Amino acid sequence: MLRRFDVHRVTSIAEAVDARQRFGEDAAIYAGGTELLLAMKMGVARWPHLIDVKAIPALGRITATNDALRIGATATHWDIERNALVGGALPALARLEANVANVRVRAAGTLAGNLAFGEPHADPPSMLIALGARVVLEGKSGTRSVAVHEFITGMYQTALAGDEIIVAIDIPLPAKDVRVAYVKFQILERPSVGVAALGTVRDGRFVGAPTVVVGAVDEVARAVPTAQFAGADARDARTLDAIAEAARAAVEPTADLAGSVEFKRHLVGVFTQRVCATLAAQAS
Ligand SMILES: Cc1cc2nc3c(=O)[nH]c(=O)nc-3n(C[C@H](O)[C@H](O)[C@H](O)COP(=O)(O)OP(=O)(O)OC[C@H]3O[C@@H](n4cnc5c(N)ncnc54)[C@H](O)[C@@H]3O)c2cc1C
């Protein structure tokens, strides 16, 4: 059973920041509630006050410029997967979002809530880190923007300060010839491993080094050191094996219901090969 709590429905970012400051540790931001209410029902978290940000109009918007997407903090996974700007500019993100959780969670849960919760078994962080996305935060001392890889600092840990809220996620758009891919393996409700990759393949070779980020096996998503693969033959099995080996070495898997450390390291290798092969296939 949920214990009693008060919901404070704010209609502006300034009101949300004021409420964060007023209630301090006694309050949490309430977006879709898919994680928050579950944690409260299970009794692992208790907040006497919830600050409901869904009625702040500016937070629901998804906008695009020539070189970036801005996803407002109350945009749900469902909003993002169906948004024409996202589908046109970054179809890989739309596909990723369409495969998060189930339709009920996607219809209520937000991308910002996914990042703010810091649950390691998550899909978006690896792709957002590969793209160089940033979390835009608003607090008493103004606005700041933090790279996603610096925002999620550990298991259920983020760089969000006590008076701050996420207002948006800024995602730079890759150049036209850069391919973006994401593959995952999932046996439970959430991914056991997810690997995002980004790169250009021309005449079968990587132009520069590909970017590979592994998520869901570790406390945080990890970028794989790939500098040595600049110019490598992207279709050669030996290249894919070597990138997979680099990925296995880069992660520190946590054993849990999704598998043992050894099993997860194995999955990381398999899915890293697969995502790199997908990049090469997309380029041709
Ligand atoms: C059954 C189930 C299956 C799932 N499967 C997947 C999956 O396959 N892949 C995956 O990636 N994820 C999965 N998820 C996680 C899902 O993506 C998140 O639950 C959802 O995105 C959280 O968003 P929300 O708006 O509901 O957040 P809430 O539950 O409202 O909030 C979550 C946390 O974020 C904070 N928060 C929310 N918005 C803000 C803000 N604007 N500023 C500051 N803090 C904020 C809250 O205070 C709270 O601490 C699953 C969840 C469930 C329940």
Ligand as a Chemical Component Dictionary entry (heavy atoms), coordinates in Angstrom:
data_LIG
# 
_chem_comp.id                   LIG 
_chem_comp.type                 NON-POLYMER 
_chem_comp.pdbx_formal_charge   0 
_chem_comp.three_letter_code    LIG 
# 
loop_
_chem_comp_atom.comp_id 
_chem_comp_atom.atom_id 
_chem_comp_atom.alt_atom_id 
_chem_comp_atom.type_symbol 
_chem_comp_atom.charge 
_chem_comp_atom.model_Cartn_x 
_chem_comp_atom.model_Cartn_y 
_chem_comp_atom.model_Cartn_z 
_chem_comp_atom.pdbx_ordinal 
LIG C1  C1  C 0 7.826  -2.700 -16.050 1  
LIG C2  C2  C 0 8.907  -1.770 -16.504 2  
LIG C3  C3  C 0 9.714  -2.111 -17.571 3  
LIG C4  C4  C 0 10.728 -1.263 -18.003 4  
LIG N1  N1  N 0 11.510 -1.621 -19.054 5  
LIG C5  C5  C 0 12.480 -0.778 -19.492 6  
LIG C6  C6  C 0 13.287 -1.118 -20.624 7  
LIG O1  O1  O 0 13.133 -2.139 -21.264 8  
LIG N2  N2  N 0 14.261 -0.223 -20.982 9  
LIG C7  C7  C 0 14.474 0.956  -20.311 10 
LIG O2  O2  O 0 15.346 1.725  -20.675 11 
LIG N3  N3  N 0 13.703 1.296  -19.258 12 
LIG C8  C8  C 0 12.728 0.465  -18.835 13 
LIG N4  N4  N 0 11.942 0.818  -17.782 14 
LIG C9  C9  C 0 12.197 2.111  -17.131 15 
LIG C10 C10 C 0 11.351 3.228  -17.758 16 
LIG O3  O3  O 0 11.987 3.686  -18.913 17 
LIG C11 C11 C 0 11.236 4.312  -16.715 18 
LIG O4  O4  O 0 10.404 3.748  -15.720 19 
LIG C12 C12 C 0 10.648 5.614  -17.159 20 
LIG O5  O5  O 0 11.300 6.178  -18.243 21 
LIG C13 C13 C 0 10.741 6.605  -15.983 22 
LIG O6  O6  O 0 10.127 7.796  -16.366 23 
LIG P1  P1  P 0 8.976  8.437  -15.489 24 
LIG O7  O7  O 0 8.561  9.685  -16.163 25 
LIG O8  O8  O 0 7.895  7.451  -15.196 26 
LIG O9  O9  O 0 9.774  8.754  -14.160 27 
LIG P2  P2  P 0 9.215  8.851  -12.674 28 
LIG O10 O10 O 0 8.870  7.492  -12.173 29 
LIG O11 O11 O 0 8.179  9.908  -12.560 30 
LIG O12 O12 O 0 10.545 9.354  -11.966 31 
LIG C14 C14 C 0 11.702 8.535  -11.915 32 
LIG C15 C15 C 0 12.801 9.311  -11.180 33 
LIG O13 O13 O 0 13.205 10.410 -11.964 34 
LIG C16 C16 C 0 12.992 11.647 -11.258 35 
LIG N5  N5  N 0 12.549 12.604 -12.270 36 
LIG C17 C17 C 0 11.600 12.414 -13.218 37 
LIG N6  N6  N 0 11.513 13.495 -14.016 38 
LIG C18 C18 C 0 12.425 14.383 -13.552 39 
LIG C19 C19 C 0 12.798 15.700 -13.936 40 
LIG N7  N7  N 0 12.222 16.335 -14.974 41 
LIG N8  N8  N 0 13.775 16.311 -13.243 42 
LIG C20 C20 C 0 14.353 15.689 -12.190 43 
LIG N9  N9  N 0 14.041 14.451 -11.770 44 
LIG C21 C21 C 0 13.089 13.809 -12.445 45 
LIG C22 C22 C 0 11.956 11.325 -10.206 46 
LIG O14 O14 O 0 12.014 12.190 -9.097  47 
LIG C23 C23 C 0 12.349 9.900  -9.843  48 
LIG O15 O15 O 0 13.438 9.900  -8.978  49 
LIG C24 C24 C 0 10.939 -0.021 -17.326 50 
LIG C25 C25 C 0 10.116 0.333  -16.247 51 
LIG C26 C26 C 0 9.119  -0.515 -15.826 52 
LIG C27 C27 C 0 8.247  -0.099 -14.668 53 
# 
loop_
_chem_comp_bond.comp_id 
_chem_comp_bond.atom_id_1 
_chem_comp_bond.atom_id_2 
_chem_comp_bond.value_order 
_chem_comp_bond.pdbx_ordinal 
LIG C1  C2  SING 1  
LIG C2  C3  SING 2  
LIG C2  C26 DOUB 3  
LIG C3  C4  DOUB 4  
LIG C4  N1  SING 5  
LIG C4  C24 SING 6  
LIG N1  C5  DOUB 7  
LIG C5  C6  SING 8  
LIG C5  C8  SING 9  
LIG C6  O1  DOUB 10 
LIG C6  N2  SING 11 
LIG N2  C7  SING 12 
LIG C7  O2  DOUB 13 
LIG C7  N3  SING 14 
LIG N3  C8  DOUB 15 
LIG C8  N4  SING 16 
LIG N4  C9  SING 17 
LIG N4  C24 SING 18 
LIG C9  C10 SING 19 
LIG C10 O3  SING 20 
LIG C10 C11 SING 21 
LIG C11 O4  SING 22 
LIG C11 C12 SING 23 
LIG C12 O5  SING 24 
LIG C12 C13 SING 25 
LIG C13 O6  SING 26 
LIG O6  P1  SING 27 
LIG P1  O7  DOUB 28 
LIG P1  O8  SING 29 
LIG P1  O9  SING 30 
LIG O9  P2  SING 31 
LIG P2  O10 DOUB 32 
LIG P2  O11 SING 33 
LIG P2  O12 SING 34 
LIG O12 C14 SING 35 
LIG C14 C15 SING 36 
LIG C15 O13 SING 37 
LIG C15 C23 SING 38 
LIG O13 C16 SING 39 
LIG C16 N5  SING 40 
LIG C16 C22 SING 41 
LIG N5  C17 SING 42 
LIG N5  C21 SING 43 
LIG C17 N6  DOUB 44 
LIG N6  C18 SING 45 
LIG C18 C19 SING 46 
LIG C18 C21 DOUB 47 
LIG C19 N7  SING 48 
LIG C19 N8  DOUB 49 
LIG N8  C20 SING 50 
LIG C20 N9  DOUB 51 
LIG N9  C21 SING 52 
LIG C22 O14 SING 53 
LIG C22 C23 SING 54 
LIG C23 O15 SING 55 
LIG C24 C25 DOUB 56 
LIG C25 C26 SING 57 
LIG C26 C27 SING 58 
# 
